[in-house]
């Protein structure tokens, strides 16, 4: 089992910045991809950014140039630096991790609220 705990959410005005963090614990070996998803009320969950253990990244078009995902493999943590925040970024942000072996497992954190005021 893998446990994921997010932190860093909060309330910020448009144009401000926040940094989200996610720490993994438990059976943390063979974790490959990690990423951030978000879900606003009444909308579907969407991928925001993802990163592999080798450092390859992928971003949603709506956040390119504003958000940066990074990973510290030694500490089993992933971060999301969010700059130039917009009201449409308001959502619950979830950390996700993929563990690969004979079978592949996905794990999810509890989520952290990000609210951007206009």
C-alpha positions as CSV (number, residue, x, y, z in Angstrom):
1,X,0.0,0.0,0.0
2,X,1.0,3.6,-0.7
3,X,-0.2,6.6,1.2
4,X,-0.2,10.1,-0.4
5,X,-0.6,13.3,1.6
6,X,-1.0,16.7,-0.1
7,X,-0.3,20.1,1.4
8,X,0.0,23.8,0.3
9,X,-3.5,24.6,-0.8
10,X,-5.2,27.8,0.2
11,X,-6.9,31.1,-0.8
12,X,-5.0,33.5,-3.1
13,X,-5.9,36.5,-5.3
14,X,-5.6,36.3,-9.1
15,X,-2.0,36.7,-10.2
16,X,-0.6,35.1,-7.0
17,X,1.3,31.9,-6.5
18,X,1.0,28.7,-4.5
19,X,3.2,25.6,-4.1
20,X,1.6,22.2,-3.6
21,X,3.5,19.3,-2.1
22,X,2.7,15.6,-2.0
23,X,4.6,13.1,0.2
24,X,4.4,9.3,-0.5
25,X,4.9,6.7,2.2
26,X,4.4,2.9,2.7
27,X,5.6,0.5,0.0
28,X,7.1,3.2,-2.2
29,X,9.3,1.1,-4.4
30,X,8.6,0.9,-8.2
31,X,6.6,4.2,-8.2
32,X,7.0,5.5,-11.8
33,X,4.6,8.3,-12.8
34,X,3.3,10.9,-10.3
35,X,1.0,13.8,-11.0
36,X,-1.6,16.3,-10.1
37,X,-5.3,16.3,-11.0
38,X,-8.0,18.8,-10.2
39,X,-11.8,18.8,-10.0
40,X,-14.1,21.8,-9.7
41,X,-17.7,21.5,-8.5
42,X,-19.9,20.0,-11.2
43,X,-17.0,19.3,-13.5
44,X,-15.0,16.1,-14.3
45,X,-11.5,15.5,-12.9
46,X,-8.8,16.5,-15.2
47,X,-5.0,16.0,-15.4
48,X,-3.0,19.1,-14.6
49,X,0.6,17.9,-14.7
50,X,2.5,14.6,-14.6
51,X,6.2,13.6,-14.2
52,X,8.1,10.3,-14.4
53,X,11.0,9.1,-12.2
54,X,13.2,10.0,-15.2
55,X,12.0,13.6,-15.2
56,X,9.7,13.6,-18.3
57,X,6.8,16.0,-17.8
58,X,3.4,16.6,-19.3
59,X,1.1,19.6,-18.8
60,X,-2.5,20.5,-19.6
61,X,-2.6,23.2,-22.2
62,X,-4.4,25.5,-19.8
63,X,-1.5,25.6,-17.4
64,X,1.5,25.5,-19.7
65,X,3.9,28.4,-18.9
66,X,2.3,29.0,-15.5
67,X,2.7,25.7,-13.6
68,X,5.8,23.6,-13.0
69,X,5.9,20.1,-11.7
70,X,9.0,18.7,-10.0
71,X,10.0,15.5,-8.2
72,X,12.4,14.6,-5.5
73,X,13.0,10.8,-5.8
74,X,15.1,10.6,-2.7
75,X,12.4,12.1,-0.6
76,X,9.5,10.5,-2.5
77,X,7.8,13.8,-3.0
78,X,6.3,15.7,-5.9
79,X,5.6,19.5,-6.1
80,X,3.5,21.8,-8.2
81,X,4.6,25.4,-8.4
82,X,1.6,27.5,-9.5
83,X,2.2,31.0,-10.7
84,X,0.0,33.7,-12.3
85,X,-3.1,32.0,-10.9
86,X,-6.5,32.6,-12.4
87,X,-10.0,32.2,-10.9
88,X,-10.6,29.3,-13.3
89,X,-7.8,27.4,-11.5
90,X,-10.1,27.1,-8.5
91,X,-10.6,23.4,-7.7
92,X,-9.7,20.5,-5.4
93,X,-6.2,19.3,-6.4
94,X,-5.4,15.6,-6.0
95,X,-2.0,13.9,-6.0
96,X,-1.7,10.6,-7.8
97,X,1.0,7.9,-8.0
98,X,1.4,4.9,-10.3
99,X,3.2,1.7,-9.0
100,X,4.3,-0.7,-11.7
101,X,5.1,-4.4,-11.3
102,X,3.4,-7.5,-12.6
103,X,0.2,-5.5,-12.0
104,X,-0.1,-1.7,-12.0
105,X,-1.7,0.1,-9.1
106,X,-2.9,3.7,-8.8
107,X,-3.1,5.7,-5.5
108,X,-4.8,9.0,-4.7
109,X,-4.4,11.6,-2.0
110,X,-7.3,13.1,-0.1
111,X,-7.1,16.4,-2.0
112,X,-6.3,20.0,-1.1
113,X,-8.5,23.0,-1.9
114,X,-7.1,25.8,-4.1
115,X,-9.3,29.0,-4.3
116,X,-8.3,31.9,-6.5
117,X,-10.4,35.1,-6.0
118,X,-10.9,37.8,-8.7
